[in-house]
Amino acid sequence: MTIYEWFIFFLIVQLIHFAGTWKLYQKAGRKAWEAAVPVYNAVILMKIINRPWWWVILLFVPMINVIMLPVIWVETIRSFGKYETKDTVLVVLTLGFYIYYVNYALDVKHIADRSLKPRTAAGEWTSSILFAVVAATIVHTYFIQPFTIPTGSLERTLLVGDFLFVSKFHYGARTPMTAVSFPMVHDTIPVIKTKSYLSEPQYPYFRLPGFQDIERNDIVVFSWPIDTVRYFRDRSGMSFYKPIDKKSNYVKRSVGIPGDTLSVVDGYVHINGKRTELPDRAQLQFSYRGTTKGSGFNRQNLYDRYKIKPNEFGLTSATEFGAQGLTEEAANKFANHPNVASLERAILPKGVKDPRIFPNNGKVDWNIDNFGPIYIPKAGATIPMNLENFSLYRRVIEVYEGSEMGIDNTLEARGNQILLNDQPITSYTFKQNYYWMMGDNRHNSEDSRAWGYVPENHIVGKPVFIFFSYDTYGKGLFNKIRWERLFTTVGGDGEPVSYFYYFLAALILWLGYSRYKKSKKKS
C-alpha cells in the first residue's frame, strides 16, 4: 500500500471508531465529537479506560499496534462493566465490532474509577505475558535481534554454530513492512510450520536514522533479495512471493558499496581496479585439490589441525582428493601432511563461462573466481541504458525499484533499443543504494555472484556480539562449546577477546550482594 492508500485507510478506521463509540464517549462524560478527531480521540479514549496516554504511541508503532488493538477493545468494554469471559471473547473474535453492540444496544454505565488490577490469577498472568511480548517485540524489531550462523560462508570470522546479537540501530532500524504478523517469529510459526504473516496490507518502506553507514567489508545481515522459498510448502510444491521483511535473513560481507566498480580476479575482490584489503579478523578460504602418497586420512585429525570439516573433504580417485574451506595458512600446513604429495588452489580461469553466475543469462564469460567488472548502483547515479546494462540492471529496475515499491515497471529490449514501460530510454537514474555481498569462504558461499545486488531496503542490521558458540564437530560435550568465542565482539582488530569470565565474575558479585542485602533486611 502507498502512503496515500494508508491515509485513506486511516480515515476509514477513524470513521469506524466514531460510529462505534460516540455514545460511549458521551456516557463517560465526554463530547460525541471527541470520538471523531484523529489521534485526539485515542488520547481521550485512554482517559476513559483509565490507561496512560503513551499507549497512543504504541498504536502507531508497526507490529506493536496489532497487539495493542485487541487490548484496547477489551479495556473499552470493561470500562463499561462488561467483564465476563464471553464479552472478552466476542470483542476479540469480532475484531472490535462487538463494541457497536455495547454502544447501541446496551444500557451501560461508565466505571470511572475502575480497578486496573486483574480479577483472577489467570488474568494477571495474561496481562504480564502480554506486556512482556510487547516489550520483547519492541527490542527485537527496533534494537537487538538474536541470530544464528547456519552456513560456513563467513568462516573464520563467524562460524557455523555461532549465536549472536544483530544491532538494528547501527544502520537505522527498518520499520516492519508487513502490517499483520505473529510476534517474535520471522516467516514461519514454529511447531505448526505455517506462514506467520498476512502478505497484505503492507506498510511503505521506512528506516529510522542510524549512527553509521555501511562501510566496505562490514559484515551485514540482510533479507535475501531473491527469496521465494516457502518453508511450509503446499502439495504443489510451488514457491510464493515473500514481502521484503519476511524474506530469509542472510549474513555476508559487504565487499562493494554504492558507487564502487567491482571485479573478482582469481578469487580476490578488486574495487575500482585495486585489490581490496580485508580486516584483520577476515580469513579468505578457497577449495583445494591434491594428490596423496597412497595412505588414508583421519577426518577428525583434518578438522582439529587444519579445520577441514568431514563433509568438505573427499577422495575423487584412488590418489586424488578435494578439500574446501582452507585458509592460505591452513593450506600451507596441510601441504606438509605426511600423506599429501601435492596441493593446489582450485581456480576457474578467466573466460570460463558459468551460466549460474549473475546475471544468469549465460551471455557473460564470468565465473565465481573471475567476475566483472560491474558497477554497484548508487542512489541518484545515472547510467547509460544499453544491451549490456539491460541484463545487469533489469531486476533492479523491474523488481527492487518496481514491483516491490508498488510500481509496475517493465524493462525490455527490442533490437538495439531499451524500453521502460514501452517508452524508449537511453539512461536510467537509480532510486536507492545497493551493495555487493560475498562470503569469505569463496568456494562455499551463495552470494551476490549468484543473484546480484542487495538493495538498501533489504538491510536488516549489523552483527555485533557473539553470546554463544557450539561446534558440531568437537569431541565431547565440553569441547563442543567454543569457550573462547563466548561473549566476544564481531568487529574490531586483532584476535577476538572473550568477556565471558568478566560476565561470570560480575554475576557472582551481584548475586552475592543481593543475598547480603536480603540477609541484612531479615536481621
C-alpha positions in Angstrom: 0.0 0.0 0.0 1.2 3.5 -0.8 1.2 6.4 1.7 -1.9 7.8 0.1 -3.7 4.4 0.4 -2.7 4.2 4.1 -4.0 7.7 4.7 -7.4 6.7 3.2 -7.3 3.5 5.3 -6.5 5.6 8.4 -9.5 7.9 7.8 -11.8 4.9 7.3 -10.6 3.5 10.6 -11.5 6.8 12.3 -15.0 6.7 10.8 -15.5 3.1 12.1 -14.2 4.1 15.5 -16.5 7.2 15.7 -19.6 5.2 14.5 -19.0 2.5 17.2 -18.0 4.6 20.2 -19.6 8.1 20.2 -22.3 7.1 22.6 -19.8 5.5 25.0 -17.8 8.8 24.9 -21.0 10.6 26.0 -21.7 8.1 28.8 -18.1 8.7 30.0 -18.9 12.5 30.3 -17.1 13.5 27.0 -18.5 15.1 23.9 -19.5 12.9 20.9 -17.3 14.9 18.5 -14.2 13.9 20.5 -14.6 10.4 19.2 -14.2 11.7 15.6 -10.9 13.7 15.9 -8.0 11.5 14.8 -5.3 10.9 17.4 -7.1 13.2 19.9 -9.9 10.6 20.1 -7.3 8.0 21.1 -5.9 10.3 23.9 -9.4 10.8 25.2 -10.1 7.0 25.0 -7.1 6.4 27.2 -8.6 8.7 29.8 -11.9 6.8 29.5 -10.4 3.4 30.0 -8.0 4.8 32.7 -4.8 3.9 30.8 -1.7 6.1 30.3 -1.6 8.5 27.4 1.6 7.0 25.9 -0.4 3.9 24.9 -1.4 6.1 22.0 2.2 6.0 20.7 2.1 2.2 20.7 -0.9 2.3 18.4 1.3 3.9 15.7 4.3 1.5 16.1 4.1 -1.1 13.3 3.6 -4.7 14.7 3.1 -3.4 18.2 -0.2 -1.9 17.1 -1.6 -5.3 16.1 -1.0 -6.5 19.7 -2.4 -3.3 21.3 -5.7 -3.1 19.4 -7.3 -6.2 21.0 -6.1 -5.0 24.4 -7.8 -1.6 23.9 -11.0 -3.3 22.7 -11.1 -5.4 25.9 -10.3 -2.5 28.1 -13.0 -0.4 26.5 -15.9 -2.8 27.2 -14.5 -3.5 30.7 -14.7 0.2 31.4 -18.4 -0.1 30.8 -18.9 -3.1 33.0 -18.5 -5.9 30.5 -16.1 -8.2 32.4 -17.4 -11.6 31.6 -15.3 -14.0 29.6 -17.9 -14.2 26.8 -17.6 -10.4 26.3 -13.8 -10.6 26.0 -14.1 -13.5 23.5 -16.7 -11.7 21.5 -14.9 -8.4 21.2 -11.7 -10.2 20.0 -13.4 -12.6 17.6 -15.4 -9.7 16.0 -12.3 -7.6 15.6 -13.7 -5.0 18.0 -17.2 -4.7 16.3 -18.8 -6.1 19.5 -18.3 -2.6 20.8 -21.0 -1.5 18.4 -23.5 -3.8 20.2 -22.4 -2.3 23.6 -22.6 1.2 22.2 -26.1 1.0 20.6 -28.0 -2.0 22.2 -27.0 -2.0 25.8 -27.7 0.5 28.6 -24.2 0.6 30.2 -22.6 2.9 32.6 -19.0 4.1 32.6 -16.9 3.0 35.6 -14.6 6.0 36.1 -12.6 4.6 38.9 -12.3 1.0 37.5 -9.6 -1.0 39.2 -6.9 -2.0 36.8 -5.8 -5.0 38.9 -6.8 -8.3 37.1 -9.6 -10.0 38.9 -8.1 -13.5 38.6 -4.7 -15.1 38.7 -5.2 -16.1 35.0 -5.9 -12.5 34.1 -2.8 -11.4 35.9 -0.7 -13.9 34.1 -2.2 -12.9 30.8 -1.5 -9.2 31.4 2.1 -9.9 32.4 2.8 -12.1 29.4 1.1 -9.6 27.0 3.2 -6.7 28.1 6.4 -8.9 28.1 5.6 -9.8 24.5 5.1 -6.1 23.7 8.5 -5.1 25.3 10.3 -8.0 23.7 8.8 -7.2 20.3 10.0 -3.6 20.5 13.5 -4.7 21.4 13.6 -7.4 18.8 12.2 -5.2 16.0 14.0 -1.9 16.7 17.1 -2.5 18.7 18.7 -6.0 19.0 17.8 -9.4 17.4 19.3 -12.8 18.1 20.7 -14.6 15.1 22.4 -17.9 14.4 25.0 -18.7 11.8 23.7 -21.7 9.7 26.4 -21.9 7.0 30.2 -21.5 6.7 30.3 -18.7 4.2 32.0 -16.3 6.6 34.3 -18.6 8.4 36.7 -17.9 10.2 35.1 -14.6 11.3 31.7 -16.2 12.0 31.5 -19.9 12.5 28.6 -22.3 12.0 27.0 -22.6 15.4 27.7 -19.0 16.5 24.8 -17.4 18.2 25.0 -13.6 18.0 23.2 -10.3 18.5 22.4 -8.2 15.5 22.1 -4.5 16.1 19.2 -2.8 14.3 20.2 0.7 15.3 23.7 0.9 13.8 22.4 1.3 10.3 19.0 2.5 11.4 16.1 0.1 12.2 13.9 -0.8 9.3 10.3 -0.5 10.4 8.2 -3.5 9.7 6.6 -3.5 6.2 4.2 -6.4 7.0 1.2 -5.0 8.9 -0.1 -8.2 10.4 2.4 -10.7 11.7 2.8 -13.2 14.6 5.1 -11.5 17.1 8.7 -12.7 17.8 8.9 -15.0 14.8 10.1 -14.5 11.3 8.3 -16.1 8.4 7.1 -19.3 9.9 5.2 -20.2 13.1 7.1 -22.9 15.0 5.6 -26.3 15.5 2.6 -25.8 13.1 5.1 -24.8 10.3 2.9 -22.3 8.6 3.2 -18.7 7.5 3.5 -16.2 10.3 2.0 -13.2 8.5 -0.5 -11.8 6.0 1.0 -10.7 2.8 -1.4 -7.7 2.6 -1.6 -5.0 3.7 2.0 -3.7 3.5 3.4 -0.5 5.1 5.6 1.7 2.9 9.4 1.3 3.4 10.8 3.5 6.2 14.1 3.4 8.1 14.9 5.1 11.3 18.1 7.2 11.4 21.2 5.2 12.2 24.6 6.5 13.5 26.8 4.9 10.8 26.7 3.9 7.1 27.6 0.5 5.8 31.3 0.6 5.1 33.2 -1.5 2.7 33.9 -5.0 4.2 31.4 -4.6 7.0 29.6 -7.9 7.9 25.9 -7.3 7.3 22.6 -9.2 7.9 20.1 -8.6 5.1 16.9 -10.0 3.6 17.8 -12.4 0.8 16.7 -10.5 -2.3 15.5 -13.4 -4.5 13.8 -15.4 -1.7 10.7 -17.1 -2.9 11.3 -20.3 -1.0 8.4 -21.4 1.2 9.3 -23.3 4.3 5.8 -24.8 4.6 5.0 -25.9 1.0 1.6 -26.8 -0.3 1.0 -30.0 -2.2 2.0 -28.4 -5.5 5.5 -27.6 -4.0 5.3 -24.2 -5.6 7.2 -21.2 -4.2 5.5 -18.0 -3.4 6.1 -14.2 -3.1 7.5 -13.0 0.2 7.3 -9.4 1.5 10.7 -7.8 1.9 10.8 -8.0 5.7 9.7 -11.7 5.7 12.4 -12.9 3.3 15.1 -15.2 4.7 17.9 -13.5 6.6 21.4 -13.9 5.2 24.8 -12.7 6.6 27.7 -11.8 4.3 30.5 -9.3 4.0 29.7 -6.1 2.1 32.7 -6.1 -0.2 31.2 -3.5 -2.5 29.3 -0.4 -1.6 27.2 2.1 -3.7 29.3 3.7 -6.4 32.0 1.0 -6.5 33.1 -0.7 -9.6 33.8 -4.3 -8.6 35.6 -7.3 -10.2 36.8 -10.6 -8.9 40.3 -11.7 -10.1 41.4 -15.2 -9.3 39.1 -15.2 -6.3 40.2 -11.8 -4.9 37.9 -8.8 -4.9 39.1 -5.7 -6.7 37.4 -2.3 -6.2 37.9 0.4 -8.8 40.8 -1.7 -10.2 42.7 -2.1 -6.9 42.7 -5.3 -4.8 40.8 -4.7 -1.6 42.3 -5.5 1.8 40.1 -7.3 4.3 40.1 -6.6 8.1 42.4 -8.4 10.5 39.8 -11.0 11.5 38.8 -11.9 8.0 40.3 -15.1 6.6 39.8 -15.9 3.0 39.2 -19.6 2.2 39.3 -21.5 -1.0 38.9 -25.0 -2.3 42.0 -27.1 -3.0 42.7 -30.2 -4.9 45.7 -32.5 -4.4 47.2 -36.0 -4.7 48.0 -38.5 -2.0 51.0 -40.7 -1.3 48.8 -43.7 -1.0 47.8 -43.6 2.6 44.5 -42.5 4.1 43.4 -39.5 6.2 41.9 -39.3 9.7 39.0 -36.9 9.2 38.9 -35.8 12.9 42.6 -35.0 12.7 42.0 -33.0 9.5 39.4 -30.9 11.4 41.4 -30.5 14.6 44.6 -29.5 12.8 43.5 -27.8 9.6 39.8 -27.0 10.2 38.8 -29.1 7.2 35.3 -30.3 8.0 34.5 -34.0 7.3 31.8 -33.0 4.8 34.3 -30.7 3.0 36.9 -33.4 2.2 36.6 -36.3 -0.2 38.7 -38.6 -2.4 38.0 -38.1 -6.1 40.0 -41.1 -7.1 42.4 -43.5 -5.5 45.1 -40.9 -5.3 43.3 -37.6 -5.7 41.2 -35.5 -3.3 39.4 -32.3 -2.9 39.2 -30.1 0.2 37.1 -27.0 0.9 37.3 -24.0 3.2 41.1 -23.8 3.6 42.8 -20.6 4.5 46.2 -19.9 3.0 47.9 -20.7 6.3 46.0 -23.9 6.7 46.8 -24.9 3.2 50.5 -24.4 3.7 50.3 -26.6 6.8 48.2 -29.2 5.0 50.7 -29.3 2.2 53.2 -30.7 4.6 50.9 -33.5 5.7 52.7 -36.9 5.5 50.2 -38.2 3.0 50.0 -35.1 0.8 52.0 -35.3 -2.4 50.8 -32.1 -4.0 48.2 -29.4 -3.2 47.0 -26.5 -5.4 44.2 -23.9 -5.1 41.2 -24.7 -7.4 40.6 -21.6 -9.5 38.4 -21.3 -12.6 40.4 -19.4 -15.2 39.2 -16.1 -16.7 36.9 -16.7 -19.7 35.4 -19.9 -18.4 31.6 -19.3 -18.5 29.4 -20.4 -15.7 25.7 -19.8 -16.5 24.8 -20.0 -12.8 26.7 -16.7 -12.2 24.9 -13.3 -12.2 23.3 -12.0 -14.5 22.3 -15.7 -15.0 21.8 -15.4 -18.7 24.9 -17.2 -20.0 25.9 -14.2 -22.0 29.0 -13.2 -20.0 32.2 -15.2 -19.6 32.2 -14.9 -15.8 32.6 -17.5 -13.0 33.0 -17.4 -9.2 36.7 -16.8 -9.4 36.9 -14.3 -12.3 34.0 -11.9 -12.5 33.1 -8.4 -13.7 33.8 -5.6 -13.7 30.4 -4.5 -12.6 29.1 -1.1 -11.3 27.2 -1.1 -8.0 24.3 1.3 -8.2 24.2 4.4 -6.0 21.1 6.4 -5.3 20.9 9.4 -7.8 23.6 7.9 -10.1 22.7 7.7 -13.8 24.0 5.0 -16.1 23.6 4.6 -19.9 21.0 2.0 -20.7 22.3 -0.3 -23.5 22.1 -4.0 -24.2 24.9 -4.8 -21.8 23.4 -2.9 -18.9 19.9 -4.2 -19.7 20.8 -7.6 -18.3 22.8 -6.3 -15.4 20.1 -4.0 -14.0 16.8 -5.5 -15.3 15.9 -6.9 -11.9 16.9 -3.7 -10.1 14.5 -1.7 -12.3 11.6 -4.1 -12.6 11.6 -5.5 -9.0 13.7 -3.6 -6.5 12.6 -0.2 -7.9 9.4 -1.5 -9.4 7.0 -4.1 -8.1 8.5 -4.1 -4.5 7.9 -0.4 -4.4 4.3 -0.7 -5.8 5.4 0.4 -9.3 4.6 -1.6 -12.5 8.0 -1.4 -14.2 8.7 -3.4 -17.4 12.1 -3.3 -19.0 12.6 -5.0 -22.3 15.0 -5.0 -25.3 13.7 -4.6 -28.8 16.6 -4.9 -31.2 19.2 -2.4 -30.0 16.6 -0.3 -28.2 15.7 -0.5 -24.5 12.2 0.3 -23.4 10.9 1.1 -19.9 7.2 0.7 -19.7 7.1 0.8 -23.6 9.0 4.1 -23.7 12.5 4.2 -25.2 15.2 5.2 -22.7 19.0 5.8 -23.1 19.8 6.2 -19.4 18.4 5.3 -16.0 18.8 7.0 -12.6 18.8 4.7 -9.5 16.3 5.5 -6.7 18.2 3.7 -3.8 21.6 2.4 -2.9 22.8 -1.2 -3.5 25.5 -3.4 -2.0 27.6 -6.4 -3.2 27.7 -9.2 -0.6 30.1 -12.1 -0.5 31.3 -14.7 1.9 34.9 -15.2 2.9 34.7 -18.9 2.0 34.8 -18.1 -1.7 34.0 -21.5 -3.0 31.3 -22.3 -0.5 29.1 -19.2 -0.4 25.9 -18.4 -2.3 26.2 -14.7 -2.6 25.9 -11.7 -4.9 27.9 -13.6 -7.6 24.9 -15.9 -7.9 22.0 -13.4 -7.5 23.3 -9.9 -7.8 22.8 -6.7 -5.8 21.3 -6.2 -2.3 19.0 -3.2 -2.2 19.3 -0.8 0.8 15.7 -1.5 1.8 16.8 -5.2 2.4 19.4 -4.3 5.0 18.5 -5.7 8.4 21.4 -4.9 10.7 25.0 -5.3 11.9 26.2 -8.4 13.9 28.0 -7.0 17.0 28.3 -9.7 19.7 28.6 -13.5 20.0 26.9 -14.7 23.1 27.3 -18.5 22.5 29.1 -20.8 20.1 28.6 -24.5 19.5 31.0 -26.7 17.5 29.2 -29.7 16.0 32.4 -31.4 15.2 34.0 -31.0 18.6 34.8 -34.1 20.6 32.7 -34.4 23.8 30.0 -32.1 25.1 32.5 -29.8 27.0 34.7 -29.4 23.9 31.7 -28.7 21.6 31.3 -25.3 23.3 33.7 -22.8 21.9 34.5 -21.2 25.2 37.0 -18.7 23.6 34.2 -17.3 21.5 31.6 -16.7 24.2 30.9 -13.0 24.8 33.2 -11.8 22.0 32.7 -8.9 19.7 32.3 -9.5 15.9 34.1 -6.4 14.8 37.4 -4.9 15.9 41.1 -5.5 15.2 43.3 -8.4 16.3 42.2 -11.6 17.9 38.7 -11.6 19.5 38.7 -11.3 23.3 36.2 -13.2 25.3 34.4 -11.2 28.1 32.6 -14.4 29.4 34.7 -14.7 32.6 34.3 -11.0 33.3 30.5 -11.5 33.0 30.6 -14.5 35.3 32.6 -12.5 37.9 30.1 -9.6 37.7 27.2 -12.0 38.0 28.7 -13.7 41.1 29.3 -10.3 42.7 25.8 -9.2 42.0 24.2 -12.4 43.4 26.4 -12.1 46.5 25.4 -8.5 47.0 21.7 -9.3 46.6 21.9 -12.1 49.1 23.8 -9.9 51.5 21.1 -7.2 51.3 18.3 -9.7 51.9 20.0 -11.2 54.9 20.6 -7.7 56.3 16.9 -6.8 55.9 15.9 -10.0 57.8 18.2 -9.2 60.7 
